[in-house]
Amino acid sequence: MGLKKALILLFISHCFFITAQGTDSIHEDGYIKSFPDEVALKLAFIHNSNSFGYNDKDANTKYEISPNKKERLSITAQFRSLEVGVGISSGFLPGNSHADDANIINLALKGFYKNWIQDVSFYHQRGFTINRGSGDEISPLMETNKIGGATAYSFNKKFSYRATRSQREWQLKSAGSFIPKLYYYYTNFVLQSSGFNHNSSSVDIALAPSYFYNFVLNEHFMFSSGASAGFGLNYNDFGNDYVLTSLYELSLQGVLSFNYDRFFGGIQSNVLFLKSNSTRYMQFRDTMNYLNIHIGYRFKAPRTFTKTADKINKKLNIDKK
């Protein structure tokens, strides 16, 4: 799906849902609107490519490893400070039809506590294409399993990170915030089934200062952008050998979204680039490209949900958002 089609879909959705009504709560001096008593369901088409660069110094060979499947459908449930999502690839999606043996499974959890932001995800890929410089080789049995996420803190209470990522809130007035992030990922590489001598594993930890800004275009449309650059450590274990090196992190993000009391949607694109400062054969370059086209609907939460959530909010001394 090209960008032009995605923008047309976004415009049609905007026109179709323009009359939707619902309940909300406005806070932070009129900068943020939240939906504390509503559950939201979100359906998304996601193009996600987690590719790797591998340097085999002994064989004087460099490998480029990219997944055979890159598209998946995701459904997400949201209520107050929690968001849970699951995504699975399917053969009928464009770009996946030629990769019958490949598979993608993604589980994601997002949580918010006051100004703290927590992301945790599990990402499984099976089926890759390996480029050794002399041509492409299909490796249907190669697998990667990645688990990790990020912990972040937003310094500006008038800036809504939830409006940027999950649309559990909506930014009413333009605002930005400095947001330091701590990234951490563990990746397991199943390589022996594809002709390598050993399986491998990698650990990435990076501290990345970032800045995000929400540009409010009008009452219902918003554009968000952000970037981070950080430094950390990378550990790679390959057979009987390992290497610990410095790690560089760079990420960029852009989001165009619309919001009404019941319906919401948008287009989100971001890239995360992790590179270790090493020339040994265990070096990995980890790149995650992400495009998300989504639409969602909010409805009044069951009474038991709101009662339980109110008790938890009161016990933890946090606002009902």
HUWOUR-V305591 format. One record per backbone hydrogen bond with DSSP energy under -0.5 kcal/mol. NH is the residue of the N-H (numbers start at 1). CO is the residue of the C=O. If there is no record, write none. Layout:
nh=NH co=CO
nh=NH co=CO
This chain:
nh=6 co=2
nh=7 co=3
nh=8 co=4
nh=9 co=5
nh=10 co=6
nh=11 co=7
nh=12 co=8
nh=13 co=9
nh=14 co=10
nh=15 co=11
nh=16 co=12
nh=17 co=13
nh=18 co=15
nh=20 co=17
nh=25 co=34
nh=27 co=32
nh=31 co=27
nh=31 co=28
nh=32 co=27
nh=33 co=170
nh=34 co=25
nh=35 co=168
nh=35 co=321
nh=38 co=35
nh=39 co=299
nh=40 co=78
nh=41 co=297
nh=42 co=76
nh=43 co=295
nh=44 co=74
nh=45 co=293
nh=46 co=44
nh=46 co=72
nh=47 co=291
nh=48 co=46
nh=48 co=70
nh=49 co=289
nh=50 co=48
nh=51 co=49
nh=51 co=287
nh=52 co=65
nh=53 co=285
nh=54 co=63
nh=55 co=283
nh=56 co=54
nh=56 co=61
nh=57 co=55
nh=60 co=57
nh=61 co=56
nh=63 co=54
nh=64 co=131
nh=65 co=52
nh=65 co=63
nh=66 co=64
nh=66 co=129
nh=68 co=127
nh=69 co=127
nh=72 co=46
nh=73 co=88
nh=74 co=44
nh=75 co=86
nh=76 co=42
nh=77 co=84
nh=78 co=40
nh=79 co=82
nh=80 co=38
nh=82 co=79
nh=83 co=110
nh=84 co=77
nh=85 co=108
nh=86 co=75
nh=87 co=106
nh=88 co=73
nh=89 co=104
nh=90 co=71
nh=93 co=90
nh=96 co=93
nh=97 co=93
nh=99 co=96
nh=102 co=99
nh=103 co=126
nh=105 co=124
nh=106 co=87
nh=107 co=122
nh=108 co=85
nh=109 co=120
nh=110 co=83
nh=111 co=118
nh=112 co=81
nh=113 co=116
nh=116 co=113
nh=117 co=152
nh=118 co=111
nh=119 co=150
nh=120 co=109
nh=121 co=148
nh=122 co=107
nh=123 co=146
nh=124 co=105
nh=125 co=144
nh=126 co=103
nh=127 co=142
nh=128 co=139
nh=129 co=66
nh=130 co=137
nh=131 co=64
nh=131 co=129
nh=132 co=130
nh=132 co=135
nh=137 co=130
nh=139 co=128
nh=142 co=139
nh=143 co=190
nh=144 co=125
nh=145 co=188
nh=146 co=123
nh=147 co=186
nh=148 co=121
nh=149 co=184
nh=150 co=119
nh=151 co=182
nh=152 co=117
nh=153 co=180
nh=154 co=115
nh=155 co=153
nh=155 co=178
nh=157 co=155
nh=159 co=156
nh=161 co=159
nh=164 co=160
nh=165 co=161
nh=166 co=162
nh=167 co=162
nh=168 co=162
nh=170 co=33
nh=172 co=31
nh=172 co=170
nh=173 co=31
nh=175 co=214
nh=177 co=212
nh=179 co=210
nh=180 co=153
nh=181 co=208
nh=182 co=151
nh=183 co=181
nh=183 co=206
nh=184 co=149
nh=185 co=204
nh=186 co=147
nh=187 co=202
nh=188 co=145
nh=189 co=200
nh=190 co=143
nh=190 co=188
nh=191 co=189
nh=194 co=191
nh=195 co=192
nh=196 co=191
nh=200 co=189
nh=201 co=237
nh=202 co=187
nh=203 co=235
nh=204 co=185
nh=205 co=233
nh=206 co=183
nh=207 co=231
nh=208 co=181
nh=208 co=206
nh=209 co=229
nh=211 co=227
nh=212 co=177
nh=213 co=225
nh=214 co=175
nh=215 co=213
nh=215 co=223
nh=216 co=214
nh=217 co=215
nh=217 co=221
nh=218 co=221
nh=222 co=257
nh=223 co=215
nh=224 co=255
nh=225 co=213
nh=226 co=253
nh=227 co=211
nh=228 co=251
nh=229 co=209
nh=230 co=249
nh=231 co=207
nh=232 co=247
nh=233 co=205
nh=234 co=245
nh=235 co=203
nh=236 co=243
nh=237 co=201
nh=238 co=236
nh=238 co=241
nh=239 co=199
nh=241 co=238
nh=243 co=236
nh=245 co=234
nh=247 co=232
nh=248 co=275
nh=249 co=230
nh=250 co=273
nh=251 co=228
nh=252 co=271
nh=253 co=226
nh=254 co=269
nh=255 co=224
nh=256 co=267
nh=257 co=222
nh=258 co=265
nh=259 co=220
nh=260 co=263
nh=264 co=296
nh=265 co=258
nh=266 co=294
nh=267 co=256
nh=268 co=292
nh=269 co=254
nh=270 co=290
nh=271 co=252
nh=272 co=288
nh=273 co=250
nh=274 co=286
nh=275 co=248
nh=276 co=284
nh=277 co=246
nh=278 co=276
nh=283 co=280
nh=285 co=53
nh=286 co=274
nh=286 co=284
nh=287 co=51
nh=287 co=285
nh=288 co=272
nh=289 co=49
nh=289 co=287
nh=290 co=270
nh=291 co=47
nh=292 co=268
nh=293 co=45
nh=294 co=266
nh=294 co=292
nh=295 co=43
nh=296 co=264
nh=297 co=41
nh=298 co=262
nh=299 co=39
nh=301 co=37
nh=305 co=302
nh=306 co=302
nh=307 co=303
nh=308 co=304
nh=309 co=305
nh=310 co=306
nh=311 co=307
nh=312 co=308
nh=313 co=309
nh=314 co=310
nh=315 co=311
nh=316 co=312
nh=317 co=313
nh=318 co=313
nh=321 co=319
